[in-house]
Amino acid sequence: MATNTGTTLGMSKNYNENSSKQLAVINSMKPYIYLDIDHLNISPTSSRFIIADFGSSHGHNSIQAIKIII
């Protein structure tokens, strides 16, 4: 089954231009993300730690919160 990504790929520029409010929310949540990371009970010898990003965006904001966590 072929997938048509033409319309999705063409939206990248518009998405990035129109997503500044979402990025502002991500940036405002950084202190809370760092605080929660500090409270995790993990160590380098812990078993695997999985991070899932269930966002569906292909634009600039799609990985911003994950970059903070990693």
matplotlib code that plots the C-alpha trace (Angstrom):
import matplotlib.pyplot as plt

x = [0.0, 1.5, 1.5, 1.0, 3.1, 3.0, 0.5, 2.2, 5.7, 4.5, 3.1, 6.4, 7.1, 3.5, 3.5, 6.7, 5.4, 2.1, 3.4, 5.1, 2.4, 3.0, 6.7, 6.1, 4.2, 7.0, 9.5, 7.4, 7.2, 11.0, 11.4, 8.7, 10.3, 13.7, 12.1, 10.3, 13.5, 15.3, 12.6, 12.9, 14.4, 16.8, 20.5, 23.0, 22.6, 18.8, 17.0, 15.9, 14.2, 11.8, 10.8, 7.9, 6.9, 3.3, 3.2, 2.1, 3.9, 6.7, 7.6, 10.1, 8.2, 7.9, 11.1, 11.6, 10.4, 12.2, 15.5, 15.1, 14.5, 17.4]
y = [0.0, 3.3, 6.3, 9.8, 12.2, 15.1, 17.1, 16.4, 17.2, 20.4, 21.7, 21.9, 25.6, 26.6, 24.3, 25.9, 29.4, 28.7, 26.7, 29.4, 29.1, 25.4, 26.0, 28.7, 26.1, 23.6, 26.2, 27.3, 23.7, 23.1, 23.8, 21.2, 18.6, 19.1, 18.9, 15.6, 14.2, 14.9, 12.9, 9.8, 6.8, 5.7, 5.1, 4.1, 0.5, 0.6, -1.5, 0.0, 3.4, 4.0, 7.5, 7.6, 10.7, 10.2, 13.5, 13.4, 16.5, 16.6, 20.2, 21.9, 21.3, 17.6, 16.7, 19.8, 18.2, 14.9, 16.8, 18.1, 14.7, 13.0]
z = [0.0, -1.1, 1.3, -0.1, 2.1, -0.3, 1.6, 4.9, 3.8, 2.2, 5.5, 7.3, 6.6, 7.6, 10.6, 11.9, 11.3, 13.1, 16.1, 18.2, 20.9, 21.3, 21.5, 24.2, 26.3, 25.9, 27.0, 29.9, 31.1, 31.1, 34.9, 35.6, 33.3, 35.0, 38.4, 37.6, 36.1, 39.4, 41.2, 39.1, 40.8, 38.1, 37.9, 35.2, 36.4, 36.3, 33.8, 30.5, 30.6, 27.7, 26.5, 24.1, 22.1, 20.9, 19.0, 15.4, 14.2, 11.7, 12.4, 14.6, 17.9, 17.5, 19.5, 21.7, 25.0, 24.3, 23.7, 27.3, 28.7, 26.9]

ax = plt.figure().add_subplot(projection="3d")
ax.plot(x, y, z, "-o")
ax.set_aspect("equal")
plt.show()
